[in-house]
């Protein structure tokens, strides 16, 4: 174990950044372990959804998003990090290890860190203002920086409506699931991650209330657990980059092989990889923050019974 230099307050800052990441049904399926100043992101298997996510694809995506947010927390302290995905072949639930380096962090990361508190996932209708083309370009660049590809789907494309319905149906299911039960007392059923849609006029549906939103797909080269983590890193980077410009999104993790017909493929003639996430983006309304688990709870896996003498407590 490396000797720690981070103060308790700095560690809290990094963990609060990490736990701000999005996850399906707000399950927050992660736990963290400190190794000196390095941080491990583990899948909290007890919080996975065995029927809705049997391969734990969405757990990987959530843990990847949490890892990117943790990187922003480090960067806000002027600390650079290296990222190792699935670093231990003997432990497939160790998703990511963030190791402190002497390198200066990406200069864009501190700005993105301050966007984390404003990131929301919403199924409410967007405002009439479209996402400007230059912002769309920044979102595509954000995905590329994490070795993923964000590609737009034209609103006149034949499968635009199908992809939009996929995102909306996923959000509707999430609202229903979260209204039936909470994951635990720390994540109540009422969640700002998936608020009820707000029609523009009485009796008007959410779909009718908004102009056609921007639909985009997020793709990785192949379809392995490592790719799922890459998708999570890229997703979080795209989302917080959008926040800088007032853009927000809802999304669903839905693999497509090959990509949907309307997705513009790379100029090099490749197949465009595997679509991991479909996003619905727009300029959204201000929403309240989503409940998060206590930090003490994310330093030990759910149901482990680890206490002050446990593995995670001793590595703080």
C-alpha positions in Angstrom: 0.0 0.0 0.0 1.3 3.5 -0.9 1.6 6.0 1.9 -1.4 8.4 1.8 -1.0 12.2 1.2 -4.6 13.2 0.6 -6.4 14.7 3.5 -9.7 13.3 4.7 -11.4 16.3 3.2 -9.8 15.7 -0.2 -10.8 12.1 -0.1 -14.3 13.1 0.6 -14.2 15.5 -2.3 -13.1 12.7 -4.7 -15.7 10.3 -3.4 -18.5 12.8 -3.7 -17.5 13.4 -7.2 -17.5 9.7 -8.0 -20.8 9.0 -6.4 -22.5 11.7 -8.5 -22.4 9.4 -11.5 -25.6 8.1 -13.2 -26.8 4.5 -12.8 -29.8 2.5 -13.9 -32.7 2.9 -11.5 -30.3 5.0 -9.4 -28.9 1.7 -8.0 -25.4 3.2 -7.5 -23.8 -0.2 -8.0 -20.3 0.6 -6.8 -18.0 0.6 -3.8 -14.6 2.1 -3.4 -11.3 1.2 -1.7 -8.4 3.4 -1.0 -4.8 2.1 -1.6 -2.8 5.1 -0.3 -4.0 7.9 -2.5 -5.0 5.5 -5.4 -8.7 4.6 -5.7 -10.2 1.3 -6.7 -13.8 1.3 -8.1 -15.5 -2.1 -7.5 -18.8 -3.4 -8.7 -21.2 -3.8 -5.8 -22.8 -7.1 -7.0 -25.5 -7.0 -4.4 -26.9 -3.8 -6.0 -26.9 -5.2 -9.5 -30.2 -6.0 -11.2 -30.1 -9.8 -12.0 -33.1 -9.7 -14.3 -32.8 -6.3 -15.9 -29.0 -6.5 -16.3 -27.9 -10.1 -16.2 -24.5 -9.6 -17.8 -23.8 -6.6 -15.5 -23.3 -4.4 -18.6 -25.0 -1.5 -17.0 -23.1 -2.0 -13.8 -19.9 -1.7 -15.8 -21.1 1.5 -17.5 -22.1 3.0 -14.1 -18.7 2.1 -12.6 -16.9 3.6 -15.6 -18.9 6.8 -15.2 -18.0 6.9 -11.5 -14.4 6.4 -12.3 -14.4 9.4 -14.7 -16.1 11.6 -12.1 -13.5 10.5 -9.6 -10.8 11.6 -12.0 -12.4 15.0 -12.1 -12.3 15.1 -8.3 -8.6 14.4 -8.4 -8.1 17.0 -11.1 -9.9 19.7 -9.0 -7.0 19.2 -6.5 -4.4 19.6 -9.2 -3.7 15.8 -9.2 -3.3 13.7 -12.3 -4.4 10.1 -12.6 -3.8 7.0 -14.7 -6.7 4.7 -15.4 -6.4 1.0 -15.5 -9.5 -0.9 -16.6 -10.1 -4.4 -15.1 -6.6 -4.4 -13.6 -6.9 -7.8 -11.8 -7.7 -10.9 -13.8 -8.4 -12.7 -10.5 -11.0 -10.2 -9.5 -13.5 -9.4 -12.3 -15.5 -7.1 -10.0 -12.5 -4.7 -9.6 -13.6 -2.4 -12.4 -11.1 0.5 -12.4 -8.0 1.5 -10.5 -7.1 5.2 -10.5 -3.4 5.8 -9.8 -2.0 9.1 -8.8 0.8 10.4 -11.1 3.1 13.4 -11.3 1.5 14.5 -14.6 -0.6 17.7 -14.7 -4.3 16.8 -15.2 -6.1 17.7 -18.3 -6.7 21.4 -18.1 -10.4 20.8 -19.1 -11.0 18.5 -16.1 -11.3 21.2 -13.4 -14.1 23.0 -15.4 -15.9 19.7 -15.8 -15.6 19.0 -12.1 -17.6 22.1 -11.3 -20.3 20.9 -13.7 -20.8 17.6 -11.8 -23.3 19.0 -9.2 -25.5 20.3 -12.0 -25.6 17.0 -14.0 -29.1 15.5 -14.2 -30.8 12.7 -16.1 -34.3 13.8 -17.1 -37.2 12.4 -19.1 -39.0 15.8 -18.9 -39.6 17.6 -22.2 -36.7 19.8 -23.2 -37.0 23.5 -23.9 -37.5 24.7 -27.4 -33.8 25.8 -27.8 -31.8 23.3 -29.9 -28.4 22.2 -28.9 -26.0 24.4 -30.9 -23.8 22.6 -33.6 -20.6 23.8 -31.8 -21.8 22.1 -28.6 -22.6 18.9 -30.5 -19.1 19.0 -31.8 -17.7 19.3 -28.2 -19.8 16.3 -27.1 -18.4 14.2 -30.0 -14.9 15.3 -29.1 -15.5 14.4 -25.4 -16.5 10.9 -26.4 -13.5 10.5 -28.7 -11.2 11.6 -25.9 -12.4 8.5 -24.0 -11.9 6.2 -27.0 -15.6 6.0 -27.9 -17.6 7.5 -30.7 -20.7 9.7 -30.4 -22.7 9.9 -33.6 -25.9 11.8 -34.4 -29.2 10.4 -35.8 -31.0 12.8 -38.1 -34.5 13.6 -37.0 -35.8 12.7 -40.5 -34.1 9.3 -40.4 -36.4 6.2 -40.6 -35.3 4.8 -37.2 -35.1 8.2 -35.4 -38.6 7.6 -33.8 -37.6 4.0 -32.8 -34.5 5.1 -31.0 -36.3 8.0 -29.3 -39.0 5.6 -28.1 -36.3 3.3 -26.7 -35.0 6.1 -24.5 -38.5 7.2 -23.5 -39.6 3.6 -22.7 -36.5 3.0 -20.6 -37.3 6.1 -18.6 -40.9 5.2 -18.2 -39.9 1.7 -16.9 -37.4 3.3 -14.5 -40.0 5.6 -13.1 -42.4 2.6 -12.6 -39.6 0.5 -11.0 -38.5 3.2 -8.6 -42.1 4.0 -7.6 -42.6 0.4 -6.6 -39.6 0.1 -4.4 -36.4 1.8 -3.3 -33.1 0.1 -3.6 -32.5 1.0 0.1 -33.3 3.7 2.6 -30.5 5.9 1.2 -32.0 5.9 -2.4 -35.7 6.6 -2.0 -38.2 5.8 -4.7 -38.7 9.4 -5.7 -35.7 10.2 -7.8 -34.7 13.3 -9.7 -32.8 11.1 -12.1 -36.1 10.2 -13.7 -38.8 12.7 -12.8 -42.3 12.5 -14.3 -42.6 14.2 -17.6 -44.0 17.7 -17.4 -46.4 18.3 -20.3 -46.4 21.8 -21.8 -50.2 22.0 -21.8 -52.8 20.2 -19.8 -53.6 16.9 -21.4 -50.6 17.1 -23.7 -48.1 14.2 -23.7 -44.4 14.6 -23.1 -43.7 13.5 -26.6 -46.0 16.1 -28.1 -44.7 18.8 -25.7 -41.1 18.9 -27.0 -39.6 19.6 -30.4 -37.6 16.7 -31.8 -34.7 16.3 -29.5 -31.1 15.4 -30.5 -30.7 11.7 -30.6 -27.1 10.3 -30.6 -25.5 6.9 -30.2 -22.4 6.1 -28.2 -20.3 3.3 -29.6 -17.2 1.4 -28.7 -14.9 -0.7 -30.9 -16.1 -4.1 -29.6 -18.5 -5.5 -27.0 -16.5 -6.7 -24.0 -16.6 -5.8 -20.3 -13.7 -3.4 -21.0 -15.8 -1.7 -23.7 -18.7 -1.3 -21.3 -16.3 0.5 -18.9 -15.1 2.7 -21.8 -18.7 3.5 -22.6 -19.3 4.6 -19.0 -16.2 6.9 -19.0 -17.3 8.4 -22.2 -20.9 8.8 -21.2 -20.0 10.7 -18.1 -17.6 12.9 -20.0 -20.3 13.7 -22.6 -22.9 14.4 -19.9 -20.8 16.9 -17.9 -19.5 18.5 -21.1 -23.1 19.2 -22.0 -23.8 20.7 -18.6 -21.3 23.4 -19.3 -23.6 24.6 -22.1 -27.0 24.0 -20.4 -27.5 20.6 -22.2 -28.9 17.6 -20.4 -29.9 14.1 -21.4 -31.7 10.8 -20.8 -30.3 7.6 -22.1 -30.6 3.9 -22.2 -27.8 1.3 -22.4 -28.9 -0.7 -25.5 -26.3 -2.6 -27.6 -26.7 -2.6 -31.4 -24.6 -4.8 -33.7 -24.3 -3.4 -36.3 -25.2 0.2 -35.6 -28.7 1.4 -36.5 -29.1 2.2 -40.2 -29.4 5.9 -39.7 -26.1 6.3 -37.8 -23.4 7.8 -39.9 -20.5 5.4 -40.0 -16.8 6.3 -40.0 -15.2 7.6 -43.2 -12.7 4.8 -43.1 -15.4 2.2 -44.0 -15.4 0.4 -40.7 -18.6 -0.9 -39.2 -18.8 1.8 -36.5 -18.3 -0.6 -33.6 -21.0 -1.5 -31.1 -23.6 1.0 -30.0 -23.6 0.8 -26.2 -25.8 3.8 -25.3 -28.6 5.8 -27.0 -29.0 9.3 -25.8 -31.7 11.9 -26.0 -30.2 15.4 -25.6 -31.6 18.9 -25.3 -31.6 22.1 -23.3 -33.3 21.1 -20.1 -35.0 22.5 -17.0 -33.4 22.9 -13.6 -34.1 19.8 -11.5 -33.4 18.9 -7.9 -30.4 16.7 -7.0 -30.9 12.9 -6.8 -30.4 11.2 -3.4 -27.0 9.6 -3.0 -25.8 6.9 -0.6 -23.8 8.0 2.4 -20.1 7.9 1.8 -19.6 5.5 4.6 -21.8 3.0 2.7 -19.7 3.1 -0.5 -16.5 2.2 1.3 -17.7 -1.4 1.7 -19.8 -3.7 -0.5 -23.5 -4.0 0.3 -24.2 -6.8 2.8 -20.5 -7.4 3.6 -20.9 -6.5 7.2 -17.5 -4.8 7.1 -17.2 -2.5 10.0 -14.4 -0.4 11.6 -12.1 -3.4 11.6 -13.1 -4.5 8.1 -11.0 -4.4 4.9 -12.4 -1.2 3.6 -12.4 0.7 6.8 -8.7 0.0 7.4 -7.8 1.2 3.9 -9.3 4.7 4.3 
